Each structure stands twice: as C-alpha cells, then as structure tokens.
Amino acid sequence: MIEVTSFHELAELELNEAVEYYESQVKGLGIAFLIEVERSTNLIQQNPEASPRILKVIRRKILRRFPYSILYSIVDHSIRILAIANQKRRPFYWRGRK
C-alpha cells in the first residue's frame, strides 16, 4: 500500500470549498462528501494503479455519490492528490499542477 503523501494546496482548497458548499445545502451532506473522499483515497492507496490514466502520469478516481473526481499522480512510491475536481466544471483546469 502506498500512502498519500501530499495534497496540492489548490486540491485542499477545492476539498474544503466542496465540503462547505454541500454542508450549506443540507446539514450532514458536507460530512458525507468528506467521508466519500476518504473512502476513495483509501481505495487509491490500496491499489493506486487501478484508476485509469487520463494524461501521461495523472489518474482519475471518480467518486460514487458526488459529481467529483480525485486526480492524482504516483511519484517515487508516493501519491500526490492534484485536484478534487467537479466533473461539471471546465475540464482540465488543473493541468500544470505538480
């Protein structure tokens, strides 16, 4: 199992904003979103190469309950989360993140 070693600072911001948004819509929904991100992150750690590549070294794990994806790369036996991307927003806005 490979550990998630870091989140891009903008990925952290995206995660926090999504949690706040969902929580403002329905009490408890933000926490449900966070739990789903944690579940998906654990799956990534258990089998990091299971998610398909969408660019050379970037993979995408689609969340189950929410229209979001976790975009990540595997570098030197570590996982870097590059974006917590809303699938309904402009695609590939996160390009260039490392």
N, C-alpha and C positions, 0 to 999 in steps of 0.2 A: 504494500500500500504506500502510495506517495502522498505526502502531506501538502496541503495548500499552504504555501509559504508566504504569499503576499497577495494583496488586492491593490490594483491600480487605484490611486486616490479618487479618480472620477468614478470608478466602479463602486467604491464605498459610498460616494455621494449619491449615485443612482439608486443603490440599495436603500439608503436612508430615506430618500425622497419617495420611493415607491411604498415603503412601509408607512410613512406619514400619510401619503395620499389614500391608501387603502383603509387605514385606520380612521381617517376623517370621513370616509364614505359609510363604513359600517364598523361599529366597535367590535374589535377582535379580528377583523379581516387583515389588518396590517400584521398582526402576530401570525396569522395563518400563512401569509405570504412569506414571512421570515422563516417559518418552520419548513415551508416547501423549498426555499433556497438552501437551507441547511441540509435537508434530505438529499437534494440534488448534488450539493457539494460533497456530501459523504459518498454518493454513488460515483462521482468523478474520482475521488480519492481511491476508491476500491478498484476501479478499472478505468484509468484515465484515457486509454486509447479506444474506449467503446463508442464515444461520441464521434460523429463524422467531422472530418476536416472541411472547413468552408474556405479557408485560404491555406497557404503553404504550411504554416505551423499552428494555425488557430482552429480550435474545435468549438462546436456549439452543442450545449446540453439544453434542450427545451424543457421548460417547467410544465408540470402536469395541469395544475389548476388555473394558471395565470398566463396571460399572453406575453411572457418574458422568456429570454434565453440567457444562459450563462456562457459567456465567451471566454475561453481560456487557452493558455499555451502550456506546454510541458517543456521545461528547460532545465538541463542538468539535474534530473531527478527531483524536480520541484514543479509545482503547479502555480501559475500566476493567473489570477482572475483579472481579465482585462475590461469586462463590461457586464453589467446587469441590464440587458437591452430589452426595451419594449419592442415587441415584434410589429407593432402597428405604426411605429415611427420610421423615419427615413433609414433605409438600410445602410450599413457600412459606415455610419457616422463615427464609429470608434476606430476606424483604420488609423494606423500610425501610433497607437498605444503600444507600449512595451512594458 
